[in-house]
Amino acid sequence: MNIVTRKHLSDAAKAYKDAAKELTSWIAIVESSRWRSFIEVQSVFKDADLVDGYVVFNIRHNRYRLITVIHFAKDVPKATNGHVYIRSFLKHAEYDDRKKWDPFTGE
């Protein structure tokens, strides 16, 4: 999978040092994957949730939430690797404010 806007992850790792190692691991796992469905995501990240088109990952035992949009890999007509778009990295308490989920759309 290709991660789009990795800068958001490096910014989060700098701002929340307790999450840096877990984010580094998350990146390595995602980049070595080629997911074709949400079920494949959940086979690797058991606590990932699909919420209104967003895939939400729990980081640091649910202390943080990583909000993403995934365009899954395809095999036809042309094989693609897929993309994981980073939308936001939130503290658990911020998660309830849906406006913070995707600052790029304001939704």
C-alpha positions in Angstrom: 0.0 0.0 0.0 1.1 3.5 -0.7 0.8 6.0 2.2 -0.3 9.4 1.0 0.7 12.4 3.1 3.2 10.7 5.3 4.1 14.1 6.7 1.0 13.9 8.9 2.4 10.7 10.5 5.8 12.3 11.1 4.2 15.4 12.6 2.1 13.1 14.9 5.2 11.1 15.9 7.0 14.4 16.8 4.0 15.8 18.7 3.1 12.5 20.5 6.5 10.9 21.3 4.7 8.0 23.1 3.1 7.0 19.8 6.2 7.3 17.6 7.4 3.6 17.8 3.9 2.3 17.1 3.4 4.7 14.2 6.7 3.5 12.7 5.5 -0.1 13.0 2.2 0.8 11.5 3.9 2.4 8.5 6.1 -0.7 8.0 3.1 -3.1 8.1 1.0 -0.9 5.8 3.7 -0.4 3.2 4.4 -4.1 3.0 0.7 -4.9 2.5 -1.6 -5.0 -0.5 -5.1 -5.0 0.9 -8.0 -5.6 -1.4 -10.8 -5.3 1.3 -11.4 -4.1 4.8 -11.5 -7.7 5.9 -7.8 -8.0 5.0 -7.1 -4.8 7.0 -8.8 -6.4 10.0 -6.8 -9.6 9.6 -3.7 -7.5 10.5 -5.2 -4.8 12.7 -7.9 -6.5 14.7 -9.2 -3.3 16.3 -9.5 -1.4 13.0 -13.0 0.0 12.4 -14.8 1.0 9.3 -16.9 4.1 10.0 -18.7 6.0 7.2 -16.0 5.2 4.7 -13.1 5.9 7.0 -10.8 3.3 8.4 -10.0 4.1 12.0 -6.9 2.6 13.7 -6.4 2.5 17.4 -2.9 3.6 18.4 -1.3 3.2 21.8 -4.1 1.0 23.2 -6.8 3.4 22.1 -5.1 6.5 23.4 -5.0 7.9 19.9 -7.0 7.3 16.7 -5.5 7.4 13.2 -8.2 8.3 10.7 -7.6 7.1 7.1 -9.4 6.6 3.8 -8.3 3.5 1.9 -8.5 3.0 -1.8 -8.0 -0.8 -1.9 -5.7 -2.6 -4.3 -7.3 -3.9 -7.5 -6.3 -6.7 -9.9 -8.3 -5.7 -12.9 -8.3 -4.1 -15.4 -4.8 -3.1 -14.2 -3.2 -4.2 -11.0 -2.7 -1.4 -8.4 -1.1 -1.4 -5.0 -3.8 0.7 -3.3 -3.4 3.9 -1.3 -3.9 4.8 2.4 -4.8 8.5 2.8 -4.0 9.9 6.2 -6.8 12.2 7.2 -6.0 13.0 10.9 -4.3 11.7 14.0 -6.4 12.4 17.1 -6.3 12.0 20.8 -9.0 9.6 22.0 -11.0 12.6 23.5 -10.9 14.4 20.1 -12.3 11.4 18.2 -16.0 12.3 19.0 -15.7 15.6 17.1 -16.3 14.4 13.5 -15.2 17.8 12.1 -11.6 16.9 13.2 -11.7 13.6 11.3 -11.0 15.1 7.9 -9.8 18.6 7.9 -9.5 18.5 4.1 -13.2 18.3 3.6 -14.5 19.8 6.9 -16.7 16.8 7.5 
